[in-house]
Amino acid sequence: MKAPKVRVAVVSDAVLPWHRGGKELRYQQLFTRWPAENLDVTVYTMKWWGDAPPPGPVAFSALCRRYRLYHGERRSIHQALMFALATFKMLWKKYDVIEADHMPYLQLFPLRIVATIRRVPLVVTWHEVWGRGYWREYLGPVGFVGAFIEWMATKLPSAIAVVSEGSATRLREMNVPSRKIHIVPNALDQEELNRITASPQAPSILVVGRLMSHKRVDLTLRALQQIPGETLGIIGSGPEHDQLMKLSHELAIADRVTFFGDVADHEEVLGLMKGATVVSLPSEREGFGIAVGEALGLGTPVVTSDHLDNEARKLVSDGLTGSVIPAGDVTALARALQFWLDADTNGALITERFWGQHQDLSWDAVATLYADLLRETL
């Protein structure tokens, strides 16, 4: 028997096609599958579009005008506050359950008030847990304020959909009850990956992701300086862009580096990933690492870091599908990249090994899992 229709209000300040990142890709995959789960989805966000949002499997509604997400290399407090205030408009919308992304935290406080008044559950997707240590690193002496807001925010949801076991453990360490925590992982579109052909424009080394300081793209640039004759491509945008371009000139490698910026066509991104010899992601913080999974699903080895906050390291089998190097070690990164550049890599074998270890990474299964969770909270 078909499950009854549920009206889901998804609240997120950034979504595809206007902003690209891991959470946006996750939402896009869920949005295309949730109608089949009998979920009637409306996405409440900033006004990213012109006259009207594009047609698609879900409806879009603007809660406020578009504000810049970043001030320099940090999230804009002004944007977070204005979007949070705008979520009070949810008091007058029609829905059965609110689903929200945890970033940038402030919006969860009014959403808790709205959910309580409307007597509906608030389900929050939690991609990563920062904790006091990273907040101090991110904001300096006032980092305790961010850590306190994050801690308070964990108390607000009716249920939390967390994308990895590592993040689930960190939430438990923050005294979030286990009954509230549900692992709803990210996944991969295996059919899409199987359709991809390698791009002839692909560089030998590729970086994919938001250009943020914790992604440590600078390490790949410094490693390239130690690898003569190879080329590097960087897909993505972000507050580190200008600094990274400047660094490429300072290292005298600018002629071997291509900044692709944001590439709107996801299949074009995947074609570059498949055509590259190796993907470099020495990130210090990843809630899951969709780009890592996509690369391995395409048969391209990945070099990533062993940082405890980098959940993407768990997708890589060291020496078999890629390399896991000490975090922040440029020499180790250069050696690992050189190893895969010199290796006679069997892409089909890497793909086979990856899927053999991660058979659960199916978007169809994840969409059903999350739809079931949303219904269970009613």
C-alpha positions as a printed Julia matrix, in Angstrom:
378×3 Matrix{Float64}:
  0.0    0.0     0.0
  1.33   3.43   -0.93
  2.37   5.59    2.0
  0.2    8.67    2.65
  1.42  11.95    1.21
  3.53  14.06    3.57
  4.13  17.79    3.04
  7.8   18.5     3.74
  9.16  22.02    4.2
 12.9   21.97    3.5
 14.64  25.05    4.92
 18.12  25.72    3.53
 19.84  28.99    2.7
 21.68  27.51   -0.31
 20.58  25.01   -2.96
 21.45  23.93   -6.48
 21.67  25.18   -9.16
 22.65  28.51   -7.57
 25.21  27.28   -5.05
 27.28  24.11   -5.27
 28.64  22.03   -2.43
 28.21  18.7    -0.69
 24.94  19.55    1.05
 23.47  20.99   -2.15
 24.36  17.84   -4.1
 22.76  15.72   -1.36
 19.56  17.73   -1.48
 19.45  17.53   -5.28
 19.65  13.74   -5.2
 16.94  13.53   -2.54
 14.67  16.02   -4.31
 14.62  13.95   -7.51
 13.61  10.83   -5.56
 11.29  12.07   -2.82
  8.2   12.53   -5.04
  8.32   8.75   -5.66
  8.24   8.36   -1.86
  4.99  10.41   -1.87
  6.64  13.43   -0.29
  5.33  16.83   -1.4
  8.41  19.03   -1.0
  8.7   22.81   -0.93
 12.17  24.32   -0.46
 12.27  27.55    1.53
 15.47  29.47    0.84
 16.81  32.88   -0.14
 15.68  34.42   -3.44
 18.41  33.06   -5.68
 16.38  33.3    -8.9
 15.09  36.15  -11.07
 11.4   36.33  -11.96
 10.61  32.72  -11.12
 12.46  29.61   -9.94
 13.07  26.87  -12.52
 10.59  23.98  -12.79
 11.57  20.68  -11.24
 10.53  17.88   -8.9
 10.13  20.29   -5.95
  8.76  23.8    -5.47
 10.89  26.75   -4.33
  9.78  29.65   -2.15
 11.87  32.64   -1.03
 11.86  33.61    2.64
 14.1   36.63    2.09
 16.26  38.3    -0.5
 19.64  36.84   -1.33
 22.46  37.75    1.05
 26.14  36.95    0.56
 26.95  33.68    2.29
 30.54  34.63    3.07
 32.34  37.64    4.46
 35.94  37.06    3.48
 36.7   33.4     4.12
 34.13  33.0     6.91
 30.38  32.56    6.89
 28.6   35.9     7.08
 27.0   36.5    10.49
 24.74  39.11    8.88
 23.43  36.57    6.34
 22.92  33.94    9.03
 20.97  36.38   11.2
 18.79  37.74    8.38
 17.94  34.25    7.13
 17.19  33.12   10.69
 14.77  36.01   11.22
 13.12  35.26    7.88
 12.34  31.7     8.96
  9.64  33.07   11.29
  7.59  33.34    8.09
  7.28  29.56    8.3
  4.55  30.14   10.89
  2.12  30.82    8.03
  3.2   28.1     5.58
  1.54  24.71    5.07
  3.49  21.54    5.88
  3.52  18.43    8.05
  7.22  18.38    8.95
 10.15  20.8     8.76
 13.48  19.48    7.44
 16.44  21.82    7.8
 20.17  21.88    7.22
 22.14  22.58   10.4
 24.26  25.37    8.92
 24.57  28.19    9.82
 22.87  27.21   13.13
 21.05  30.46   13.94
 17.98  29.56   11.87
 17.4   26.47   14.02
 16.36  28.61   16.99
 13.37  30.32   15.32
 12.55  27.08   13.53
 12.27  25.35   16.92
  9.8   28.04   18.0
  7.86  27.67   14.74
  7.78  23.87   15.01
  6.55  24.05   18.61
  3.77  26.54   17.8
  2.73  24.6    14.71
  3.07  21.26   16.55
  5.17  19.67   13.83
  8.51  17.85   14.08
 11.79  19.57   13.24
 14.24  17.18   11.57
 17.75  18.5    10.98
 20.49  17.14    8.72
 23.87  17.38   10.49
 26.83  17.12    8.13
 29.68  17.71   10.56
 30.29  18.55   14.2
 32.91  21.22   14.87
 33.32  21.16   18.65
 35.23  23.61   20.82
 38.65  22.91   19.31
 37.75  23.78   15.74
 35.63  26.77   16.8
 38.69  28.21   18.57
 40.74  27.67   15.43
 38.03  29.24   13.24
 37.16  32.29   15.36
 40.1   32.64   17.73
 39.44  33.82   21.3
 35.69  34.23   20.65
 35.4   30.68   19.35
 33.65  29.69   22.57
 30.6   31.66   21.36
 30.34  29.56   18.2
 30.88  26.37   20.2
 28.1   27.36   22.61
 25.69  28.12   19.74
 26.5   24.76   18.13
 25.95  22.96   21.45
 22.63  24.74   22.0
 21.56  24.0    18.43
 22.0   20.26   18.99
 19.22  20.43   21.61
 16.61  21.85   19.21
 15.7   19.12   16.65
 13.05  16.47   17.16
 15.41  14.17   15.26
 18.85  14.52   13.69
 19.8   12.88   10.39
 23.59  12.62   10.56
 25.63  11.67    7.5
 28.37   9.59    9.16
 29.04   7.44   12.21
 31.92   9.74   13.16
 29.62  12.75   13.37
 27.05  10.67   15.25
 29.7    9.82   17.85
 30.59  13.5    18.27
 26.92  14.37   18.78
 26.66  11.72   21.5
 29.75  13.23   23.14
 27.79  16.51   23.22
 25.09  14.66   25.18
 22.58  14.4    22.35
 20.35  11.39   23.17
 21.05   8.39   20.95
 17.31   8.03   20.27
 17.41  11.37   18.42
 20.36  10.44   16.19
 19.74   8.59   12.93
 22.47   7.86   10.4
 21.25   8.82    6.93
 24.47   8.79    4.9
 25.36  10.53    1.71
 25.49   8.29   -1.32
 26.41   8.12   -4.98
 24.51   7.79   -8.24
 26.12   4.63   -9.59
 24.14   4.7   -12.83
 25.31   8.24  -13.54
 28.93   7.35  -12.77
 28.75   4.36  -15.12
 27.68   6.66  -17.99
 30.63   9.03  -17.66
 33.44   9.13  -20.2
 36.83  10.65  -19.42
 37.34  14.25  -20.49
 40.35  14.81  -22.77
 40.79  18.22  -21.08
 41.4   16.64  -17.68
 44.65  17.54  -15.87
 46.8   14.87  -14.3
 45.89  16.01  -10.75
 42.44  17.34   -9.85
 40.98  19.13   -6.83
 37.19  19.36   -6.46
 35.41  21.32   -3.75
 34.7   24.65   -2.12
 37.83  26.77   -1.85
 37.86  27.03    1.93
 40.85  27.07    4.26
 40.02  23.69    5.84
 40.09  22.03    2.4
 43.87  22.69    2.34
 44.05  23.23   -1.4
 47.25  25.14   -0.68
 48.93  21.83    0.18
 48.21  20.47   -3.3
 49.72  23.58   -4.88
 52.85  23.19   -2.75
 53.0   19.48   -3.58
 52.76  20.26   -7.3
 55.91  22.36   -6.99
 57.71  19.12   -6.07
 56.25  17.23   -9.05
 57.71  18.64  -12.29
 55.85  18.3   -15.56
 52.39  17.54  -14.13
 49.28  19.7   -14.36
 46.68  20.57  -11.74
 43.03  21.5   -12.15
 40.96  23.1    -9.39
 37.17  22.93   -9.65
 35.19  25.12   -7.29
 34.92  28.62   -5.9
 35.16  30.15   -2.48
 36.85  32.77   -0.31
 40.33  31.21   -0.77
 40.29  31.62   -4.57
 42.37  34.8    -4.85
 44.89  33.66   -2.24
 45.34  30.32   -4.02
 45.89  32.04   -7.37
 48.47  34.28   -5.73
 50.18  31.25   -4.2
 50.38  29.5    -7.58
 52.31  32.5    -8.94
 54.57  32.69   -5.89
 55.43  29.0    -6.35
 56.1   29.58  -10.08
 53.6   26.89  -11.08
 50.77  29.11  -12.38
 51.35  27.91  -15.96
 50.57  24.35  -14.81
 47.43  25.19  -12.81
 43.93  25.7   -14.21
 41.22  27.26  -12.04
 37.97  26.0   -13.57
 35.74  27.86  -11.11
 32.26  26.47  -10.59
 31.31  24.02  -13.34
 27.52  24.0   -13.67
 27.26  20.7   -15.55
 27.86  17.95  -13.0
 28.59  15.39  -15.72
 31.36  17.68  -16.97
 32.84  17.67  -13.46
 32.65  13.88  -13.38
 34.27  13.66  -16.81
 37.22  15.69  -15.54
 37.42  13.49  -12.45
 37.45  10.33  -14.55
 40.04  11.76  -16.93
 42.4   12.83  -14.15
 45.12  10.44  -13.03
 44.59  11.19   -9.34
 42.29  13.36   -7.2
 43.82  15.31   -4.31
 41.72  16.11   -1.22
 43.99  16.66    1.81
 41.08  18.23    3.7
 41.08  18.61    7.47
 37.31  18.45    7.75
 34.74  16.53    5.72
 31.37  15.33    6.94
 31.38  12.62    4.28
 33.31  13.54    1.14
 31.02  13.07   -1.86
 33.78  14.1    -4.29
 36.01  11.34   -2.9
 33.3    8.74   -3.37
 32.56   9.95   -6.89
 36.23   9.8    -7.89
 36.61   6.26   -6.58
 33.33   5.23   -8.2
 34.79   6.5   -11.47
 38.01   4.53  -10.96
 40.28   7.49  -10.11
 42.48   7.06   -7.02
 42.23   9.66   -4.26
 44.84  11.05   -1.88
 43.33  12.37    1.34
 44.41  13.12    4.91
 44.16  11.14    8.14
 42.76  14.11   10.08
 40.24  12.87   12.65
 37.63  15.34   11.38
 38.01  14.1     7.8
 35.33  11.42    7.4
 36.3   11.06    3.73
 39.38   9.09    4.81
 37.06   6.15    5.58
 36.14   5.86    1.9
 39.76   5.29    0.81
 41.57   1.96    1.15
 45.18   3.04    1.64
 47.39   1.62   -1.1
 44.47   0.02   -2.95
 42.09   2.78   -4.02
 44.22   5.73   -2.97
 46.41   7.0    -0.16
 45.73   8.35    3.33
 48.56  10.68    4.37
 49.41  12.55    7.59
 47.35  15.74    7.76
 49.24  18.86    6.68
 52.31  16.96    5.39
 53.22  18.45    2.0
 56.07  16.0     1.4
 53.84  13.0     2.08
 51.18  14.45   -0.22
 53.7   14.97   -3.03
 55.02  11.41   -2.64
 51.52   9.93   -2.68
 50.49  11.92   -5.73
 53.71  10.91   -7.5
 53.05   7.26   -6.64
 49.66   7.3    -8.37
 50.96   9.37  -11.26
 53.61   6.7   -11.89
 51.34   3.73  -11.2
 49.75   1.66  -13.94
 46.32   2.23  -12.45
 43.47  -0.13  -13.28
 40.43   2.12  -12.97
 37.97  -0.75  -13.25
 39.69  -2.52  -10.35
 39.55   0.61   -8.18
 35.83   0.94   -8.94
 35.25  -2.74   -8.15
 37.12  -2.5    -4.85
 35.28   0.67   -3.86
 31.78  -0.64   -4.54
 32.66  -3.95   -2.94
 33.3   -2.13    0.33
 30.51   0.46    0.06
 27.47  -1.28   -1.38
 25.2    0.76    0.9
 25.95   4.06   -0.87
 22.81   4.1    -3.03
 20.75   7.29   -3.31
 17.58   5.29   -3.89
 18.07   3.49   -0.58
 19.05   6.69    1.25
 16.03   8.61   -0.11
 13.73   5.86    1.17
 15.55   5.72    4.51
 15.17   9.46    5.04
 11.54   9.49    3.86
 10.77   6.77    6.4
 12.46   8.81    9.15
 10.41  11.9     8.27
  7.22   9.84    8.52
  8.25   8.24   11.8
  8.56  11.67   13.44
  4.93  12.58   12.73
